[in-house]
């Protein structure tokens, strides 16, 4: 049940393409089937990082069983993706990781 949300002050012309790429990224880096991924991509946000409006992003990545020992690797993959796709430098990205317990996440009228 990975959830990834990317909020950025960068405007993009192909929001749907970026959203699909974000979804595929989450599935790939977590090794989970993409049909279980929920992705949100919010470009063009009013966002300041370090007092400037230069390209920046805030990313949330939550998952049941998030491999906490892999967060440095996950951070590198997400920052690399944002740099390649949106020209956002890695030092202008914050990422909030969340390891969700199964009984605290609902889907389809029940919990995992």
Phi and psi restraints in degrees (value plus and minus 20) as a CYANA .aco file:
   2 UNK   PHI     -79.6   -39.6
   2 UNK   PSI     121.9   161.9
   3 UNK   PHI    -146.4  -106.4
   3 UNK   PSI     105.7   145.7
   4 UNK   PHI    -148.5  -108.5
   4 UNK   PSI     114.0   154.0
   5 UNK   PHI    -152.5  -112.5
   5 UNK   PSI     107.2   147.2
   6 UNK   PHI    -136.5   -96.5
   6 UNK   PSI      98.8   138.8
   7 UNK   PHI    -132.1   -92.1
   7 UNK   PSI     108.9   148.9
   8 UNK   PHI    -165.5  -125.5
   8 UNK   PSI     135.5   175.5
   9 UNK   PHI    -110.5   -70.5
   9 UNK   PSI     -18.4    21.6
  10 UNK   PHI    -101.0   -61.0
  10 UNK   PSI     113.8   153.8
  11 UNK   PHI    -111.8   -71.8
  11 UNK   PSI     123.4   163.4
  12 UNK   PHI    -150.5  -110.5
  12 UNK   PSI     133.5   173.5
  13 UNK   PHI    -108.2   -68.2
  13 UNK   PSI     -46.5    -6.5
  14 UNK   PHI    -137.1   -97.1
  14 UNK   PSI      56.8    96.8
  15 UNK   PHI     -83.2   -43.2
  15 UNK   PSI     -59.2   -19.2
  16 UNK   PHI     -85.7   -45.7
  16 UNK   PSI     -61.4   -21.4
  17 UNK   PHI     -83.5   -43.5
  17 UNK   PSI     -60.5   -20.5
  18 UNK   PHI     -86.9   -46.9
  18 UNK   PSI     -60.5   -20.5
  19 UNK   PHI     -81.0   -41.0
  19 UNK   PSI     -64.6   -24.6
  20 UNK   PHI     -83.0   -43.0
  20 UNK   PSI     -58.8   -18.8
  21 UNK   PHI     -86.7   -46.7
  21 UNK   PSI     -58.2   -18.2
  22 UNK   PHI     -84.3   -44.3
  22 UNK   PSI     -62.9   -22.9
  23 UNK   PHI     -81.6   -41.6
  23 UNK   PSI     -66.3   -26.3
  24 UNK   PHI     -83.9   -43.9
  24 UNK   PSI     -57.8   -17.8
  25 UNK   PHI     -79.0   -39.0
  25 UNK   PSI     -69.5   -29.5
  26 UNK   PHI     -79.8   -39.8
  26 UNK   PSI     -65.6   -25.6
  27 UNK   PHI     -80.8   -40.8
  27 UNK   PSI     -63.7   -23.7
  28 UNK   PHI     -85.5   -45.5
  28 UNK   PSI     -70.6   -30.6
  29 UNK   PHI     -92.3   -52.3
  29 UNK   PSI     -44.1    -4.1
  30 UNK   PHI    -117.8   -77.8
  30 UNK   PSI     -29.1    10.9
  31 UNK   PHI      46.4    86.4
  31 UNK   PSI      15.9    55.9
  32 UNK   PHI    -134.1   -94.1
  32 UNK   PSI     133.9   173.9
  33 UNK   PHI     -86.1   -46.1
  33 UNK   PSI     113.3   153.3
  34 UNK   PHI     -80.6   -40.6
  34 UNK   PSI     -49.7    -9.7
  35 UNK   PHI     -79.4   -39.4
  35 UNK   PSI     -36.9     3.1
  36 UNK   PHI    -113.8   -73.8
  36 UNK   PSI     -26.1    13.9
  37 UNK   PHI    -103.8   -63.8
  37 UNK   PSI     113.5   153.5
  38 UNK   PHI    -129.4   -89.4
  38 UNK   PSI     101.1   141.1
  39 UNK   PHI    -141.6  -101.6
  39 UNK   PSI     120.3   160.3
  40 UNK   PHI    -149.2  -109.2
  40 UNK   PSI     112.7   152.7
  41 UNK   PHI    -148.7  -108.7
  41 UNK   PSI      97.4   137.4
  42 UNK   PHI    -141.9  -101.9
  42 UNK   PSI      71.1   111.1
  43 UNK   PHI    -104.9   -64.9
  43 UNK   PSI     149.1   189.1
  44 UNK   PHI      47.3    87.3
  44 UNK   PSI       4.7    44.7
  45 UNK   PHI     -98.1   -58.1
  45 UNK   PSI     134.2   174.2
  46 UNK   PHI     -98.9   -58.9
  46 UNK   PSI      85.9   125.9
  47 UNK   PHI    -164.0  -124.0
  47 UNK   PSI     107.9   147.9
  48 UNK   PHI    -134.3   -94.3
  48 UNK   PSI     120.3   160.3
  49 UNK   PHI    -150.3  -110.3
  49 UNK   PSI     102.1   142.1
  50 UNK   PHI      43.1    83.1
  50 UNK   PSI       6.4    46.4
  51 UNK   PHI      62.6   102.6
  51 UNK   PSI     -16.1    23.9
  52 UNK   PHI    -143.9  -103.9
  52 UNK   PSI     138.4   178.4
  53 UNK   PHI    -118.2   -78.2
  53 UNK   PSI      -1.6    38.4
  54 UNK   PHI     -80.3   -40.3
  54 UNK   PSI     138.5   178.5
  55 UNK   PHI     -69.7   -29.7
  55 UNK   PSI     110.1   150.1
  56 UNK   PHI    -174.4  -134.4
  56 UNK   PSI     146.5   186.5
  57 UNK   PHI    -172.3  -132.3
  57 UNK   PSI     132.3   172.3
  58 UNK   PHI    -142.3  -102.3
  58 UNK   PSI     104.8   144.8
  59 UNK   PHI    -140.1  -100.1
  59 UNK   PSI     117.0   157.0
  60 UNK   PHI    -133.6   -93.6
  60 UNK   PSI     108.5   148.5
  61 UNK   PHI    -150.5  -110.5
  61 UNK   PSI      90.4   130.4
  62 UNK   PHI    -138.6   -98.6
  62 UNK   PSI     126.7   166.7
  63 UNK   PHI    -183.2  -143.2
  63 UNK   PSI     128.5   168.5
  64 UNK   PHI     -88.7   -48.7
  64 UNK   PSI     107.9   147.9
  65 UNK   PHI      51.9    91.9
  65 UNK   PSI       9.2    49.2
  66 UNK   PHI     -75.5   -35.5
  66 UNK   PSI     105.6   145.6
  67 UNK   PHI     -94.6   -54.6
  67 UNK   PSI      73.4   113.4
  68 UNK   PHI     -79.8   -39.8
  68 UNK   PSI     -50.5   -10.5
  69 UNK   PHI     -90.5   -50.5
  69 UNK   PSI     -33.1     6.9
  70 UNK   PHI    -121.0   -81.0
  70 UNK   PSI     -14.6    25.4
  71 UNK   PHI     -78.5   -38.5
  71 UNK   PSI     -55.9   -15.9
  72 UNK   PHI     -80.8   -40.8
  72 UNK   PSI     -61.8   -21.8
  73 UNK   PHI     -85.4   -45.4
  73 UNK   PSI     -62.6   -22.6
  74 UNK   PHI     -84.3   -44.3
  74 UNK   PSI     -61.0   -21.0
  75 UNK   PHI     -80.2   -40.2
  75 UNK   PSI     -65.4   -25.4
  76 UNK   PHI     -81.6   -41.6
  76 UNK   PSI     -61.3   -21.3
  77 UNK   PHI     -86.1   -46.1
  77 UNK   PSI     -63.7   -23.7
  78 UNK   PHI     -85.9   -45.9
  78 UNK   PSI     -65.6   -25.6
  79 UNK   PHI     -84.0   -44.0
  79 UNK   PSI     -59.6   -19.6
  80 UNK   PHI     -81.4   -41.4
  80 UNK   PSI     -63.0   -23.0
  81 UNK   PHI     -80.9   -40.9
  81 UNK   PSI     -68.6   -28.6
  82 UNK   PHI     -85.3   -45.3
  82 UNK   PSI     -53.0   -13.0
  83 UNK   PHI     -89.3   -49.3
  83 UNK   PSI     -65.4   -25.4
  84 UNK   PHI     -85.7   -45.7
  84 UNK   PSI     -66.0   -26.0
  85 UNK   PHI    -103.1   -63.1
  85 UNK   PSI     -55.3   -15.3
  86 UNK   PHI    -145.9  -105.9
  86 UNK   PSI     -15.9    24.1
  87 UNK   PHI      38.1    78.1
  87 UNK   PSI      16.7    56.7
  88 UNK   PHI    -115.8   -75.8
  88 UNK   PSI     100.7   140.7
  89 UNK   PHI     -84.0   -44.0
  89 UNK   PSI     126.8   166.8
  90 UNK   PHI     -78.9   -38.9
  90 UNK   PSI     -51.0   -11.0
  91 UNK   PHI    -100.9   -60.9
  91 UNK   PSI     -10.7    29.3
  92 UNK   PHI    -142.1  -102.1
  92 UNK   PSI       9.3    49.3
  93 UNK   PHI    -149.5  -109.5
  93 UNK   PSI     107.2   147.2
  94 UNK   PHI    -127.5   -87.5
  94 UNK   PSI     122.2   162.2
  95 UNK   PHI    -150.2  -110.2
  95 UNK   PSI     107.1   147.1
  96 UNK   PHI    -124.8   -84.8
  96 UNK   PSI      96.8   136.8
  97 UNK   PHI    -117.1   -77.1
  97 UNK   PSI     121.8   161.8
  98 UNK   PHI    -156.8  -116.8
  98 UNK   PSI     109.8   149.8
  99 UNK   PHI    -123.5   -83.5
  99 UNK   PSI      85.9   125.9
 100 UNK   PHI    -112.5   -72.5
 100 UNK   PSI     112.0   152.0
 101 UNK   PHI     -95.0   -55.0
 101 UNK   PSI     121.4   161.4
 102 UNK   PHI     -72.6   -32.6
 102 UNK   PSI     -63.2   -23.2
 103 UNK   PHI     -94.1   -54.1
 103 UNK   PSI     -26.0    14.0
 104 UNK   PHI    -125.9   -85.9
 104 UNK   PSI      -6.5    33.5
 105 UNK   PHI    -153.5  -113.5
 105 UNK   PSI     103.1   143.1
 106 UNK   PHI    -123.4   -83.4
 106 UNK   PSI     130.7   170.7
 107 UNK   PHI    -183.0  -143.0
 107 UNK   PSI     118.2   158.2
 108 UNK   PHI      39.4    79.4
 108 UNK   PSI      15.7    55.7
 109 UNK   PHI      59.0    99.0
 109 UNK   PSI     -10.5    29.5
 110 UNK   PHI    -166.9  -126.9
 110 UNK   PSI    -191.9  -151.9
 111 UNK   PHI    -133.4   -93.4
 111 UNK   PSI     147.0   187.0
